[in-house]
Amino acid sequence: MKHAILAALLLGSAAAAPVSSAPPAAAAATNASQALATLFRESDEASLRRNPIQALARGDMRYAAHLGDSLSDAYFDAERAAAKADLAALARIDRKALDPDERVAYDVFKWQRGMDLRGLEGGVFAASVVRPIDHFNGFHTGFAQLSSGESIAPYKSVEDYQNGLSRIDDFVLNSDQAIARMRQGLASGVVQPKLVMANVVEQLDAMLAEGVEGSSFYRPIANFPADIPAADQARFKAAYTQAITGKIRPALTRLRDFIRDDYLPHARESVGLGEMKGGPELYRYLVQLNTTTDLTPQQIHKIGLDEVTRIHSEMEKVKAQVGFTGTLQQFFEHIRTDPKFKPASREALQQGYVAIGARVDQALPKLFSTIPQTKLEIRPVPALTEKGAARGSYMGGSADRTRPGVFYFNAYDLPSRTTPGMETLYLHEGAPGHHFQISLAQENEALPSFMRFGGNTAFVEGWGLYAETLGPELGMYSDPYQYFGYLDSQLFRAIRLVVDTGIHSQGWTRDRTIQYILDNSSRGRSNATAETERYIAMPGQALAYKIGQMKIAEVRARAEKALGARFDPREFHAQVLMTGALPLAVLDKKIEDWIAAKKRGS
């Protein structure tokens, strides 16, 4: 890409020369490069206008007074038209005239916009649009977190507080539109599982029980920065109190009452997409979207079963190493129940992660040539969502590095938590996992915006799981129980291949899924239940981890074999990370080209 930019600069500095002086091939390359850059820029700008939260997540405050209108026919029409226009414009650009980096960007954009369009049309769209809410992706909890002052929306200035107040009207609109969409689903026979929506009602009850001053929406009012003038503080206190009382709480009540009284009685008892009208087609799309491959649910199920068997054999070796004489299932139960594997307190759990982070930081330069400048913080999962949340998660920082990345650990039902696996969880969610992958892309201003800030789940979560495999190279897992925790993490992602496909393509029930997890891993019932309900609510997402990790491990093994002593893990990781999140086929081709270039000596 830098060659095309240089060519453009040279042409600009020689404006007085005859146009014919540029060789035809160079002119074609410049034109293709400029057309590609223009398409990326214009597409991204238009997307930010339609989806203001995307801008807010980047720290771009131009549209911060809005949430967007994300459920109306007009919104979906605009998204559909934009995807078609982007693909048509891309097809007019000569890919062969681009440089290697631009070809990577071209291929990523083509895949991404093609999948966007598929999701907005036909049976896939019909089976999705009428199910706008679940207990993992509900805008109700999302807006609460956004409005808390502890998420991507800042509350540091008078303008920030005014923006927060303005977003409330969009929230009410979205909430009422969600009810309208769910009514359409009731009419068409496309509805959520009953257990998913019962969880949503429980969340809404909890939010309403907080009252006004106890709610997340009021938290910025309780924590004004000192430089907000007293008159403005008084004005916002009255305005927010009135908005929470007169707008947010009535909207939440309408949503809760509709789901509880009208929707739940007609929600389905089944939990898999295979039993929902239009579900099988939707699941095939979600498998492709989340894995970026053409693997079928049946193929993925088999991969999962094989991986479970392989990892169990590795676990048997650890069990023998620590002198445990029972079965592997008994060893799982030992880890689940022995007091020595229980965190003493929430604070002890947090400080344990802080200590792990300090050790990892010392070793990272051995494997990475570029370290993110964005800071990483460690926090507990917010109380509102901790019950149904995973063991850990990550929230990216802002591109300008004013907002840190955050590794969230879950301390809900502390007696059910175990300490083996803390190292591997930190490597996945923190450094060098999600924090590195997301921050390095955002900080790379040479990338098109859609690659800096976008992504696909297979790469993002595949990298997180691959980062766990780097533990021995980073000095982790010297404790056999921590190594067992790493194996259990890898095992759990293999189990996800089995159970996600089991639920959505083979008719597995919630109870069968929970029992499979308990029988094959060291997870406790609380975690197994939360994870199962996650797979029910988010079909296909859990497939991305293991499929992505296996591809990254595969291309590394190929590079190590091909390059021998010339293989440098720092160079390899830069190739993987520094162009953002790539569909797996694009990553495969990029590494293949890098290997060829290294062998040529260039």
C-alpha positions as CSV (number, residue, x, y, z in Angstrom):
1,M,0.0,0.0,0.0
2,K,2.9,2.4,0.8
3,H,4.1,2.1,-2.8
4,A,0.8,3.3,-4.2
5,I,0.7,6.2,-1.7
6,L,4.3,7.1,-2.8
7,A,3.2,7.0,-6.5
8,A,0.3,9.3,-5.8
9,L,2.6,11.8,-4.0
10,L,5.0,11.7,-6.9
11,L,2.3,12.3,-9.5
12,G,0.9,15.2,-7.4
13,S,4.4,16.9,-7.2
14,A,4.8,16.6,-11.0
15,A,1.4,18.1,-12.0
16,A,3.0,20.2,-14.8
17,A,4.3,17.1,-16.6
18,P,2.3,15.6,-19.5
19,V,-0.1,12.9,-18.2
20,S,1.3,10.5,-20.8
21,S,4.7,10.5,-19.0
22,A,3.5,8.0,-16.4
23,P,3.8,4.3,-17.6
24,P,0.4,2.8,-18.2
25,A,0.9,0.1,-15.6
26,A,1.9,2.7,-12.9
27,A,-1.1,4.8,-13.8
28,A,-3.5,1.9,-13.6
29,A,-2.0,0.9,-10.2
30,T,-2.4,4.5,-8.9
31,N,-6.0,4.7,-10.1
32,A,-6.9,1.3,-8.5
33,S,-5.2,2.3,-5.3
34,Q,-7.0,5.6,-5.1
35,A,-10.3,4.1,-6.0
36,L,-9.9,1.4,-3.2
37,A,-8.9,4.0,-0.6
38,T,-11.9,6.2,-1.6
39,L,-14.3,3.3,-1.4
40,F,-13.0,2.3,2.0
41,R,-13.2,5.9,3.4
42,E,-16.6,6.7,2.0
43,S,-18.1,3.3,3.1
44,D,-16.8,3.7,6.6
45,E,-18.0,7.3,6.9
46,A,-21.5,6.3,5.8
47,S,-21.5,3.4,8.2
48,L,-20.6,5.6,11.1
49,R,-23.5,8.0,10.3
50,R,-25.9,5.0,10.2
51,N,-24.4,3.4,13.3
52,P,-23.3,6.1,15.7
53,I,-22.3,3.6,18.4
54,Q,-19.5,2.4,16.1
55,A,-18.1,5.9,16.1
56,L,-18.5,6.2,19.8
57,A,-16.6,3.0,20.4
58,R,-13.7,4.5,18.5
59,G,-13.7,7.6,20.5
60,D,-15.2,9.6,17.6
61,M,-17.7,11.9,19.2
62,R,-19.3,13.4,16.1
63,Y,-22.5,11.3,16.5
64,A,-22.3,10.8,20.3
65,A,-25.8,12.3,20.9
66,H,-27.4,9.3,19.1
67,L,-27.7,5.6,19.5
68,G,-29.1,5.2,16.0
69,D,-32.3,3.7,14.7
70,S,-31.3,0.1,14.3
71,L,-34.5,-1.8,14.0
72,S,-36.7,0.1,11.5
73,D,-37.4,-0.9,7.9
74,A,-35.6,2.3,6.8
75,Y,-32.5,1.4,8.7
76,F,-32.3,-2.1,7.2
77,D,-33.1,-0.8,3.7
78,A,-30.2,1.6,4.0
79,E,-27.8,-1.1,5.3
80,R,-28.8,-3.4,2.4
81,A,-28.4,-0.7,-0.2
82,A,-25.0,0.3,1.2
83,A,-23.7,-3.3,1.1
84,K,-24.8,-3.7,-2.5
85,A,-23.3,-0.4,-3.6
86,D,-20.0,-1.2,-1.8
87,L,-19.7,-4.6,-3.5
88,A,-20.5,-3.1,-6.9
89,A,-17.9,-0.4,-6.5
90,L,-15.3,-3.0,-5.3
91,A,-16.0,-5.1,-8.4
92,R,-15.1,-2.1,-10.6
93,I,-11.6,-2.0,-9.1
94,D,-8.8,-4.1,-10.8
95,R,-7.5,-6.3,-8.0
96,K,-4.5,-7.3,-10.0
97,A,-3.3,-3.6,-10.1
98,L,-3.1,-3.4,-6.3
99,D,-0.1,-4.0,-4.1
100,P,-0.1,-7.1,-1.8
101,D,-1.4,-5.2,1.3
102,E,-4.2,-3.6,-0.7
103,R,-5.1,-7.1,-2.1
104,V,-5.5,-8.3,1.5
105,A,-7.7,-5.3,2.3
106,Y,-9.7,-5.9,-0.9
107,D,-10.3,-9.5,0.0
108,V,-11.3,-8.7,3.6
109,F,-13.8,-6.0,2.4
110,K,-15.3,-8.3,-0.2
111,W,-15.9,-11.1,2.4
112,Q,-17.2,-8.8,5.0
113,R,-19.7,-6.9,2.9
114,G,-20.8,-10.1,1.2
115,M,-21.6,-11.6,4.5
116,D,-23.3,-8.4,5.6
117,L,-25.6,-8.6,2.6
118,R,-26.5,-12.2,3.1
119,G,-27.5,-11.5,6.6
120,L,-29.9,-8.7,5.4
121,E,-31.7,-10.8,2.8
122,G,-34.1,-13.7,2.5
123,G,-34.7,-16.4,5.1
124,V,-31.7,-15.5,7.2
125,F,-33.0,-11.9,7.7
126,A,-36.5,-13.1,8.3
127,A,-35.3,-15.5,11.1
128,S,-33.2,-12.8,12.7
129,V,-34.9,-9.5,12.6
130,V,-37.9,-10.5,14.7
131,R,-35.6,-11.7,17.5
132,P,-33.9,-8.5,18.5
133,I,-33.2,-9.3,22.2
134,D,-31.6,-12.0,24.3
135,H,-29.9,-12.0,27.7
136,F,-26.4,-11.7,26.1
137,N,-27.0,-9.2,23.4
138,G,-29.9,-7.2,24.8
139,F,-29.8,-3.5,24.1
140,H,-31.4,-3.0,27.6
141,T,-28.2,-4.1,29.4
142,G,-26.0,-2.7,26.7
143,F,-27.5,0.8,27.1
144,A,-27.3,0.5,30.9
145,Q,-23.5,-0.2,30.6
146,L,-23.1,2.5,28.0
147,S,-24.8,5.0,30.3
148,S,-22.9,4.0,33.4
149,G,-19.8,6.1,32.8
150,E,-17.7,2.9,32.9
151,S,-18.0,2.0,29.3
152,I,-17.2,3.5,25.9
153,A,-19.3,6.7,26.4
154,P,-17.3,9.3,28.4
155,Y,-18.9,11.5,31.1
156,K,-16.2,14.1,31.5
157,S,-17.6,17.3,30.1
158,V,-20.9,19.2,29.9
159,E,-21.2,18.1,26.3
160,D,-20.7,14.5,27.3
161,Y,-23.6,14.8,29.8
162,Q,-25.8,16.5,27.2
163,N,-25.0,13.7,24.8
164,G,-25.9,11.1,27.4
165,L,-29.2,12.8,27.9
166,S,-29.9,13.0,24.2
167,R,-29.3,9.2,23.7
168,I,-32.2,8.4,26.0
169,D,-34.8,9.2,23.4
170,D,-33.1,6.8,20.9
171,F,-33.1,4.1,23.6
172,V,-36.9,4.5,24.1
173,L,-37.4,4.4,20.3
174,N,-35.3,1.2,20.0
175,S,-37.1,-0.4,23.0
176,D,-40.5,0.2,21.5
177,Q,-39.3,-1.0,18.1
178,A,-38.1,-4.2,19.6
179,I,-41.5,-4.9,20.9
180,A,-42.9,-4.3,17.4
181,R,-40.4,-6.7,15.9
182,M,-41.2,-9.4,18.5
183,R,-44.9,-9.0,17.7
184,Q,-44.0,-9.7,14.1
185,G,-42.2,-12.8,15.2
186,L,-45.2,-14.0,17.2
187,A,-47.3,-13.6,14.0
188,S,-44.8,-15.3,11.8
189,G,-44.0,-18.1,14.2
190,V,-40.3,-17.2,14.7
191,V,-39.7,-16.8,18.4
192,Q,-36.9,-17.1,20.9
193,P,-36.6,-20.0,23.4
194,K,-38.6,-19.6,26.5
195,L,-35.5,-19.9,28.8
196,V,-33.7,-17.0,26.9
197,M,-36.6,-14.6,27.4
198,A,-37.2,-15.7,31.0
199,N,-33.6,-14.6,31.6
200,V,-34.3,-11.3,29.9
201,V,-37.4,-10.7,32.2
202,E,-35.1,-11.4,35.2
203,Q,-32.6,-8.8,33.9
204,L,-35.4,-6.2,33.4
205,D,-36.8,-6.9,36.8
206,A,-33.4,-6.4,38.4
207,M,-33.0,-3.1,36.5
208,L,-36.4,-1.8,37.5
209,A,-35.7,-2.8,41.1
210,E,-32.7,-0.5,41.2
211,G,-34.9,2.5,41.2
212,V,-33.7,5.9,39.9
213,E,-30.6,6.8,42.0
214,G,-29.5,3.1,42.2
215,S,-29.5,2.6,38.5
216,S,-26.6,2.6,36.1
217,F,-28.2,5.5,34.2
218,Y,-27.8,7.7,37.3
219,R,-24.2,6.7,38.1
220,P,-22.7,9.6,36.1
221,I,-24.8,12.0,38.1
222,A,-23.5,10.5,41.4
223,N,-19.9,10.9,40.1
224,F,-19.6,14.3,38.5
225,P,-16.1,15.4,37.6
226,A,-14.9,18.3,39.7
227,D,-14.7,20.7,36.8
228,I,-18.4,20.5,35.8
229,P,-19.9,23.8,37.1
230,A,-22.3,23.6,40.0
231,A,-25.1,25.1,37.9
232,D,-24.7,22.4,35.3
233,Q,-24.5,19.7,37.9
234,A,-27.8,20.8,39.3
235,R,-29.4,21.1,35.8
236,F,-28.2,17.6,34.8
237,K,-29.3,16.1,38.1
238,A,-32.8,17.3,37.5
239,A,-32.9,16.4,33.8
240,Y,-31.5,12.9,34.3
241,T,-33.8,12.2,37.2
242,Q,-36.7,13.3,35.1
243,A,-35.5,11.3,32.0
244,I,-34.9,8.1,34.0
245,T,-38.3,8.5,35.8
246,G,-40.3,9.6,32.8
247,K,-38.6,7.8,29.8
248,I,-36.3,5.0,30.7
249,R,-38.2,3.3,33.4
250,P,-41.5,3.4,31.5
251,A,-39.8,2.0,28.4
252,L,-38.2,-0.8,30.5
253,T,-41.5,-1.5,32.1
254,R,-43.3,-1.8,28.7
255,L,-40.6,-4.1,27.5
256,R,-40.7,-6.3,30.6
257,D,-44.5,-6.5,30.7
258,F,-44.7,-7.3,27.0
259,I,-42.2,-10.1,27.2
260,R,-43.6,-11.5,30.4
261,D,-47.3,-11.3,29.6
262,D,-47.5,-11.6,25.8
263,Y,-44.3,-13.1,24.5
264,L,-43.2,-15.8,27.0
265,P,-46.5,-17.7,26.8
266,H,-45.8,-18.2,23.1
267,A,-42.0,-18.6,23.2
268,R,-40.7,-22.1,22.2
269,E,-39.7,-24.8,24.6
270,S,-37.0,-26.0,22.2
271,V,-33.6,-24.4,22.5
272,G,-31.9,-25.0,19.2
273,L,-32.3,-23.2,15.9
274,G,-33.0,-26.6,14.2
275,E,-36.4,-26.6,15.8
276,M,-37.2,-23.0,14.8
277,K,-38.9,-21.9,11.6
278,G,-36.1,-20.8,9.3
279,G,-33.6,-21.9,11.9
280,P,-31.6,-24.4,9.9
281,E,-30.8,-21.9,7.1
282,L,-29.9,-19.3,9.7
283,Y,-27.6,-21.6,11.5
284,R,-25.7,-22.5,8.4
285,Y,-25.2,-18.8,7.8
286,L,-24.1,-18.2,11.4
287,V,-21.6,-21.1,11.1
288,Q,-20.0,-19.5,8.0
289,L,-20.1,-16.0,9.5
290,N,-18.5,-17.0,12.8
291,T,-15.9,-19.4,11.4
292,T,-15.3,-17.7,8.1
293,T,-15.1,-21.2,6.6
294,D,-17.4,-23.5,4.5
295,L,-17.3,-26.2,7.2
296,T,-20.6,-27.8,7.9
297,P,-22.1,-28.3,11.3
298,Q,-21.5,-32.1,11.0
299,Q,-17.8,-31.6,10.1
300,I,-17.4,-29.2,13.0
301,H,-19.1,-31.6,15.4
302,K,-16.6,-34.3,14.4
303,I,-13.6,-32.0,14.8
304,G,-14.9,-31.2,18.3
305,L,-15.2,-34.8,19.3
306,D,-11.7,-35.6,18.1
307,E,-10.2,-32.6,19.9
308,V,-12.0,-33.6,23.2
309,T,-10.4,-37.1,22.9
310,R,-7.0,-35.7,22.2
311,I,-7.0,-33.2,25.0
312,H,-8.4,-35.7,27.5
313,S,-5.3,-37.8,26.8
314,E,-3.1,-34.8,27.7
315,M,-5.0,-34.3,30.9
316,E,-4.4,-37.9,31.9
317,K,-0.7,-37.1,31.9
318,V,-1.1,-34.2,34.2
319,K,-3.3,-36.2,36.5
320,A,-0.5,-38.8,36.7
321,Q,2.1,-36.1,37.3
322,V,0.3,-34.8,40.4
323,G,-0.3,-38.3,41.7
324,F,-4.1,-38.4,41.5
325,T,-5.2,-42.0,41.3
326,G,-8.9,-41.7,40.4
327,T,-10.5,-41.3,37.0
328,L,-10.3,-38.1,35.0
329,Q,-13.9,-37.3,35.9
330,Q,-13.0,-37.7,39.6
331,F,-10.0,-35.4,39.0
332,F,-12.4,-32.8,37.5
333,E,-14.6,-33.1,40.6
334,H,-11.5,-32.8,42.8
335,I,-10.6,-29.5,41.2
336,R,-14.2,-28.3,41.3
337,T,-14.5,-28.9,45.1
338,D,-11.2,-28.9,46.8
339,P,-10.9,-25.7,48.9
340,K,-7.3,-25.1,47.9
341,F,-8.6,-24.3,44.4
342,K,-11.1,-21.7,45.6
343,P,-10.3,-17.9,45.5
344,A,-10.3,-16.5,49.0
345,S,-12.2,-13.3,48.0
346,R,-13.0,-11.1,45.0
347,E,-10.0,-8.9,45.9
348,A,-7.7,-11.9,46.1
349,L,-9.0,-13.0,42.7
350,Q,-8.3,-9.6,41.2
351,Q,-4.8,-9.3,42.8
352,G,-4.0,-12.8,41.4
353,Y,-4.7,-11.5,37.9
354,V,-2.6,-8.4,38.5
355,A,0.3,-10.6,39.5
356,I,0.0,-12.8,36.5
357,G,-0.1,-9.7,34.2
358,A,3.1,-8.4,35.7
359,R,4.9,-11.7,35.0
360,V,3.6,-11.8,31.4
361,D,4.6,-8.2,30.7
362,Q,8.3,-9.1,31.4
363,A,8.3,-11.9,28.8
364,L,6.2,-10.4,26.0
365,P,9.2,-8.8,24.0
366,K,10.5,-12.4,23.4
367,L,7.5,-13.0,21.1
368,F,6.3,-9.6,19.9
369,S,8.1,-6.8,18.1
370,T,5.3,-4.3,18.8
371,I,3.7,-3.8,22.2
372,P,0.3,-1.9,22.4
373,Q,0.5,1.6,23.8
374,T,-3.1,1.3,25.0
375,K,-3.1,0.5,28.7
376,L,-4.8,-2.6,30.1
377,E,-6.9,-2.6,33.3
378,I,-8.4,-5.5,35.3
379,R,-11.9,-5.2,36.7
380,P,-14.7,-7.5,37.9
381,V,-17.7,-8.0,35.6
382,P,-20.5,-5.5,36.4
383,A,-23.0,-6.8,38.9
384,L,-25.9,-6.3,36.5
385,T,-24.6,-8.9,34.0
386,E,-22.3,-11.1,36.1
387,K,-24.8,-13.9,36.7
388,G,-25.0,-14.9,33.0
389,A,-21.6,-13.7,31.9
390,A,-18.6,-15.9,31.0
391,R,-15.6,-16.3,33.2
392,G,-13.8,-13.4,31.5
393,S,-14.2,-10.9,28.8
394,Y,-12.5,-7.9,27.2
395,M,-13.6,-4.4,26.3
396,G,-11.3,-2.6,23.8
397,G,-9.8,0.8,24.6
398,S,-10.1,3.8,22.3
399,A,-7.9,4.4,19.3
400,D,-6.5,7.6,20.9
401,R,-5.6,5.6,24.0
402,T,-7.5,7.8,26.4
403,R,-9.8,4.9,27.3
404,P,-7.9,1.8,28.4
405,G,-8.7,-1.8,27.4
406,V,-10.3,-3.7,30.2
407,F,-10.0,-7.4,31.1
408,Y,-13.2,-8.3,33.0
409,F,-13.1,-11.4,35.4
410,N,-16.3,-12.9,36.7
411,A,-16.6,-13.3,40.5
412,Y,-20.3,-14.3,40.6
413,D,-21.0,-17.3,42.8
414,L,-17.4,-17.2,44.1
415,P,-17.5,-20.7,45.7
416,S,-18.1,-22.2,42.2
417,R,-14.9,-20.5,40.8
418,T,-11.6,-22.2,40.7
419,T,-8.1,-20.8,40.5
420,P,-6.5,-23.3,37.9
421,G,-6.9,-21.6,34.6
422,M,-6.3,-18.0,35.8
423,E,-3.1,-17.8,33.8
424,T,-4.7,-19.1,30.6
425,L,-7.7,-16.8,31.0
426,Y,-5.5,-13.7,31.4
427,L,-3.5,-14.7,28.3
428,H,-6.7,-15.0,26.3
429,E,-8.6,-11.9,27.4
430,G,-5.6,-9.6,28.3
431,A,-2.1,-9.8,27.0
432,P,-1.1,-11.1,24.5
433,G,-4.7,-12.1,23.6
434,H,-7.6,-9.7,22.9
435,H,-5.8,-6.7,24.2
436,F,-2.9,-7.1,21.7
437,Q,-5.0,-8.1,18.7
438,I,-7.6,-5.3,19.1
439,S,-5.2,-2.5,20.3
440,L,-2.5,-3.2,17.7
441,A,-5.1,-3.0,14.9
442,Q,-6.6,0.2,16.3
443,E,-3.2,1.9,16.8
444,N,-2.1,1.1,13.2
445,E,-3.2,4.2,11.4
446,A,-2.0,2.9,8.1
447,L,-4.9,0.4,8.0
448,P,-8.3,1.3,6.5
449,S,-10.7,2.1,9.2
450,F,-12.8,-1.0,8.6
451,M,-9.7,-3.1,9.3
452,R,-8.6,-1.1,12.3
453,F,-11.9,-1.3,14.0
454,G,-13.7,-4.2,12.4
455,G,-13.1,-7.9,12.6
456,N,-14.5,-11.4,12.5
457,T,-15.1,-13.7,15.4
458,A,-12.9,-16.6,14.1
459,F,-9.8,-14.4,13.9
460,V,-10.5,-12.4,17.1
461,E,-11.4,-15.4,19.3
462,G,-9.0,-17.7,17.5
463,W,-6.2,-15.3,18.3
464,G,-7.3,-15.2,22.0
465,L,-7.2,-19.0,22.2
466,Y,-3.9,-19.2,20.3
467,A,-2.5,-16.7,22.8
468,E,-3.2,-19.2,25.5
469,T,-0.9,-21.7,23.7
470,L,2.0,-19.2,24.1
471,G,2.0,-19.8,27.9
472,P,5.1,-22.0,28.0
473,E,7.0,-19.5,25.8
474,L,6.0,-16.7,28.2
475,G,7.0,-18.6,31.3
476,M,3.5,-19.6,32.3
477,Y,2.1,-23.0,33.3
478,S,5.0,-24.1,35.5
479,D,2.4,-25.1,38.1
480,P,0.8,-28.4,36.8
481,Y,-2.6,-27.3,37.9
482,Q,-2.3,-24.0,35.9
483,Y,-1.2,-26.2,32.9
484,F,-4.2,-28.4,33.6
485,G,-6.3,-25.2,33.6
486,Y,-4.8,-24.3,30.1
487,L,-5.8,-27.8,28.9
488,D,-9.2,-27.4,30.3
489,S,-9.6,-24.1,28.5
490,Q,-8.6,-25.7,25.2
491,L,-10.9,-28.6,26.0
492,F,-13.8,-26.3,26.7
493,R,-13.4,-24.7,23.3
494,A,-13.4,-28.1,21.7
495,I,-16.5,-29.0,23.8
496,R,-18.1,-25.9,22.3
497,L,-17.7,-27.4,18.8
498,V,-19.6,-30.4,20.0
499,V,-22.4,-28.8,22.0
500,D,-23.1,-25.7,19.8
501,T,-23.6,-28.0,16.8
502,G,-25.4,-30.5,19.0
503,I,-27.9,-27.9,20.2
504,H,-28.6,-26.2,16.9
505,S,-28.3,-29.0,14.4
506,Q,-28.8,-32.2,16.3
507,G,-31.6,-31.4,18.8
508,W,-29.6,-31.5,22.0
509,T,-31.5,-30.2,25.1
510,R,-30.3,-27.7,27.7
511,D,-29.9,-30.5,30.3
512,R,-28.0,-32.8,27.9
513,T,-25.6,-30.0,27.1
514,I,-25.0,-29.1,30.7
515,Q,-24.3,-32.7,31.6
516,Y,-21.9,-33.2,28.7
517,I,-19.9,-30.2,29.9
518,L,-19.9,-31.5,33.5
519,D,-18.8,-35.0,32.3
520,N,-16.0,-33.8,30.1
521,S,-14.5,-30.8,31.9
522,S,-13.8,-29.4,35.3
523,R,-16.4,-26.6,35.0
524,G,-18.9,-26.3,37.8
525,R,-22.6,-26.4,37.3
526,S,-23.1,-22.7,37.6
527,N,-20.5,-22.1,34.8
528,A,-21.8,-25.0,32.7
529,T,-25.3,-23.6,32.9
530,A,-24.3,-20.1,32.0
531,E,-22.3,-21.3,29.1
532,T,-25.1,-23.6,27.8
533,E,-27.5,-20.7,27.9
534,R,-25.0,-18.6,26.1
535,Y,-24.8,-21.1,23.2
536,I,-28.6,-21.2,23.1
537,A,-28.8,-17.4,22.9
538,M,-25.8,-16.9,20.5
539,P,-25.8,-19.7,18.0
540,G,-22.6,-20.3,16.2
541,Q,-20.5,-17.7,18.1
542,A,-18.8,-20.4,20.2
543,L,-17.5,-22.2,17.1
544,A,-15.1,-19.4,16.3
545,Y,-12.6,-20.0,19.0
546,K,-11.3,-23.4,18.3
547,I,-11.6,-23.2,14.5
548,G,-9.7,-19.9,14.5
549,Q,-7.0,-21.1,16.9
550,M,-6.4,-24.3,14.9
551,K,-5.9,-22.3,11.7
552,I,-3.4,-19.9,13.3
553,A,-1.5,-22.9,14.8
554,E,-1.6,-24.6,11.4
555,V,-0.1,-21.7,9.5
556,R,2.6,-21.2,12.3
557,A,3.5,-24.9,12.0
558,R,3.7,-24.6,8.3
559,A,5.9,-21.5,8.5
560,E,8.2,-23.1,11.1
561,K,8.7,-26.2,8.9
562,A,9.3,-24.1,5.7
563,L,11.6,-21.6,7.2
564,G,13.5,-23.6,9.8
565,A,16.1,-21.5,11.6
566,R,14.9,-18.4,9.7
567,F,11.6,-18.6,11.5
568,D,11.2,-15.7,14.1
569,P,8.0,-15.8,16.2
570,R,8.1,-12.0,16.4
571,E,7.9,-11.7,12.6
572,F,5.2,-14.3,12.4
573,H,3.1,-12.6,15.0
574,A,3.5,-9.2,13.3
575,Q,2.3,-10.8,10.0
576,V,-0.8,-12.2,11.8
577,L,-1.7,-9.1,13.9
578,M,-0.7,-6.0,12.0
579,T,-3.4,-6.1,9.3
580,G,-6.3,-6.5,11.7
581,A,-8.7,-9.4,11.9
582,L,-8.6,-11.4,8.7
583,P,-11.0,-14.1,7.4
584,L,-9.1,-17.4,7.8
585,A,-8.7,-18.0,4.1
586,V,-7.2,-14.5,3.7
587,L,-4.8,-15.1,6.6
588,D,-3.8,-18.5,5.1
589,K,-2.9,-16.8,1.8
590,K,-1.1,-13.9,3.5
591,I,1.2,-16.3,5.5
592,E,1.8,-18.4,2.4
593,D,2.9,-15.3,0.6
594,W,5.1,-14.3,3.5
595,I,6.8,-17.7,3.6
596,A,7.5,-17.5,-0.1
597,A,9.0,-14.1,0.2
598,K,11.2,-15.1,3.1
599,K,12.5,-18.1,1.2
600,R,13.3,-15.9,-1.7
601,G,15.3,-13.7,0.7
602,S,13.3,-10.5,0.2
